[in-house]
Amino acid sequence: MNEKQDSNFSENWHHIWTVNDTKHYLYTDINIIYVTYYLHWAQVAAVFIISYFVIFFLCMVRNTVVCFIVMRNKHMHTVTNLFILNLVISDLLVGIFCMPLTLLDNIIAGWPFGSTMCKISGFVLGISVAASVFTLVAIAVDRFWCVVYPFKPKLTIKTAFVIIIIIWVLAIAIISPSAIMLHVQEEKCYRVRLNSQNKTIPVYWGQEDWPSKEMRKIYTTVLFANIYLAPLSLIVIIIHRGFEDAFHLQLCQKRAKPKEAYTLRAKNNVVINTTHQLALESTIQTPHEEICFRKSAENPKQEFMIEELGGATNNNEIKEELV
């Protein structure tokens, strides 16, 4: 940073209060606003440092322990745990590359680390957030498939690895334009006053320098749609569908409970009736009741048998179907 003598230093300094009640002394002339090098009082800066340190420590310990447990135990190598491990890795990236730099950026005026570190910090933070969002969507879809379609093929470990690779590729692709356009530039309207000396230095900030405002708006819209709107909408739809299916299942169970006088035990394609009468009247069977029977089946063969025997009205008809 190049130092510069302030020829207008004889003017009065005055203070303003920010949102967090931190006092900053500013000096203004026609075109320039002067700020102090440290943005907060010592007590406030100490609170920032302690808070960041606690969060950083918990982030490192918790995520490292989760990684160690999942990777060490082979019986925990499941699809869901792999997605959780991917979330942990993205959190570790944020803790290692972004938190220390963000702390200094919140304590002192300007960005002191140069253009390269600015690009790396913004890029890592962006892809970590995007990867976390996409991973949460993958977990939601996987859980939805297992709960709503329990008899259909589930994701394999190999497929989960492929999905994780796709997640990181998409995250890198969608954040790369922002990192490319990120540059450290000198703020023309701000300068930093050094202590009580009659000296000032320029202020540098990391900003996205787009060729036009239209391109910035288009990219911001695409980013909002892909990282926030689309994932949120998909997760809401999945949760709604899951609750709807659970409600229908509970409803058919309540309707069938007063009439229930038998159990179906499917083993080697045999249905054993525990009473001499069939309590459920198939002539008034509703789609919800049919869903209930399908949920009670333990394998596709049972589901097929229940559908085939759904029209039986007494024990003799069931026996005829089995024969």
N, C-alpha and C positions, 0 to 999 in steps of 0.2 A: 504494500500500500504506500502510495506517495503522500508525504506530508505536505501540508499547505498552511501558510500563515493566514489567519483570519483578520482582515483589515477592518471589519465592522464589529470587533469584539467589545467595543465600548458601549454597545447597546445593552439594555437590561435583559436578563434572563427571567423567564417566568415558568411556572409549573402547570402541568395538567394532570388529571387523574384518569387512569385507565379503568377498564371494567373490573379488574382484580384489585382495585384500590392501591395500585403501585404508582408512586409518584415519579414522573420523569421531568427533567428540566430541559426545556426546549428554548432555542433562540431562533427567531424567525426574521428574515429580511424579505425582500420582495420576492425572490425565487427559491430560496434555500431554507430548509428546516434543519437545525442542528440538534443532535441527540447525544446523550452520554454513551460511552462505550459499553458499560454494563447496564442492562435494561431494568434491573431490579435492585432493591436494597439488599444488603448482605443477608438479612434474615429470610427474605423471600427466596433468594438464590439458594440458601441452605435447604429450604423446604423442597425446592425443585430437585436439588441433587440427591437428597435422601429418598424422595419419592421415586425418582428414576432408578436409583440403586436398588431399592427394594423390589421394584417391578422387574428389573433386569435379573436380579438374583433368583427370584421365583420362576421367571421364565426359563432360565438356564437349568435350574435344578429339576423342575417339574418335567420339562420336555425331554431332558437327557434321561431321566429315570424311565419315562414312558418308552423312549426309543430302546433303551437297554432291555427292558422287560419283554417287549414285543419281539425284538430280534433274537433274544437269547432262548426263548421258549418256542419250540417248534409247534406245539399244540395251539399256540396263539396266532399262527400264521393263517388267519382267516381273511375273507374279503373285507369285512367291516374294519378289522384291525389294521389292514393295509391302508385303507382310506384314512383312518385316524392317524397312522404313522405319517402319512403325507401331510396332514394338518400340522403335526408336530414339527416337521421339517420346515414348513413355511413360517411357523412361529419362531423357530430358532434363527432363521435368516433375518427376520425383523429385529430380534433381540441383539444379534451380533453386529449387523451392518448399519442399522438405522437408529437404534435408541441412543447410543453415545453421541452421534452427530446431531441428532435432534435436540438433545439436552443442551449442547453448546450453542446451538442455533437459537434456543429459547432464552439463553442467559446473556449473550453478547449481541451487539448490533452487527448485522451483516453475516455473510457466509465466508469464513476464513480458510476454507479447505481447497479452493480452486475448482475449476470446471470439471475435471475428471471425477473427483469424489462426489461432486454434485450429481453428475449423471449416474454414477454407480448407486448412490444412496436412493435416488428417485426410482431407478430401474428396479432395484431389489425390493423396495417397499411396494411398488406397483405390482410386480409379478407375484409377490407373496400374498397380497390381498386378493388378486384375481384367482390364484391357485386355491386359496382357502375357500372362496365362494364356490368355485366349480366342484371342489371336493365335497362340500356340504350338499350340493345338489346330487352328486353321485351317491352319497350315503342315503339321502332321502329316497332316491329311486330304488336303490338296492333293498332297503327296508320295506318299501311299499310292495315291491315284487314278491318278497318273501312272505308278507302277511296276507296280501290279497290273493295271490296266486301260489299257494303253498305246494301244489302238485306239479307245477311247471318247472323246467330246468332252471337252476340258479346260476349266478355268476361263478366262474372258476377263478383260481388264483392267477392263472395266466391272463385271463381276460381283465382282471383287476389291474395287473401291471400295465397292460396296453392302455386302459382307461387313464391311469395315472400319467403315463407318457403324453397322451393326448391333452390332458389337463395342463401340463406345463408348457407344451407347445402352443396351445391357445393363449395361455397367460403371457408368454413371451411375445407372441404375435400382436396381441392387443395393446401391450404396454410399450413396445418398441418405438412407435412414433413419438410418444411423449418423451422418452429418454433421448431420442435423437434431437428433438427441438429444445431440450433443456440446456440453457447456457447461463453462465455467471456474468452478470452485467452490472455496470456501475450505475447507481441511482443518482440521477442528475439533481434531484430535489432534496436530497438528504446528505448530510455530512456528520461525522463523528467528532465530538469535542473531547480532547485528551485531558483528563483531570482538570486542574485549574490553569493549565498552560494555555497560552494564546496560540494553540495549534489545532488543526483539524485534519482528518483523513477522510477519503471517500468511503462510501458504503457500497458493498457488493452484495447482490442478492441473486439467488438462482431462480430463473424464470423461463417459461416456455416461450420461445421466440418463433411464432408462426408467421408464414409469409403474408397471411391475411386473416382478418377476423372471421370470415366465413369458414375457412378451414378449421380454425379453432372451435367454432360452434359445431361443425359437423363431427369432428373428432370427439368433442365432449358429449354430444348426443349418442354417438355409437358406444362410447365408454359407459354412459349411464344405462343404455338399453341392455348391453351385454353383461355388465357386472352387477347391476342392481335390479332393473325392471324384469328382465327375462328370468333370472334365477328365482327371484321372489315370487313371481307369478307361477312358475312351475312347482315350487315347494308348496304354495297355497293350494293349488289344484290337487296335488298328491295328498296333502293332509285332509282336504275336504272329501276326496274319494275314499280315503281310509276310514274316516269317521262315518261316512254314509254306509259303507259296507258293514262296519261294526254295528251300526244302528239297525240295519235290516236283519242281521244275524241275531241280535238280541231280541228283536221283535218276533221273529219266527220261533225262537226258543220259548218266549212267554206264551205264545199261542198254543204251542204243542205241549207245554208242561201239564195243564189240567187233563189232557187226554192221554198222556204218555203211560202206557201199560206194557211196553215191550222194549227190548233193546236189540239192536242189530249187531251181530258179531260176524265179521267177515273174515273167514279163514279157510283157505282152500276152496273158495267160491261156495261157501255154505252159509245160509242165514238161519240162525237159531231163534225161534220165537219163545219168549219166556212165559207167555200166557196162552190161553186157548182162543183169544180174540185179538184182532188187529185194531188197536185203539184209534189209529189215524184213518180218517175216511178220505180216500184218494180222490173221490168224486168232487170234493170241494178244496182240493189241494191248491194252494196259491203259489205264485213264483217265489215268494219269500220262504215258504216252507220247503220248497225244492232246494233253495240255496242252503237252508239249514241242514238238510240231509247230505248235501254235497260237502259241507264243511265237516261233517262227522265221519266221512270216509277217510280211511288211512292210506289208501293208494288208489290209483286210477281204476283198477279192477273193481274195487268196491263202488266207486262212483258210477261206473257203467252198470253194475248190478242194481244199484238203487234206482237209476233211471229206468231200467228195464222192468223192475218190479213195482214201479210207482203206481201202475194202474191196477194192482191187485186189491181186491176188496175183502178177502177173507183168507184164512190159512190154506184152504184147499187150492185156491188160485196160486198162492206162493209156492206150494209144493209142486203144482203142475209146471210152473215156470222153471223150478229147479230141475225137475226131471227132464 
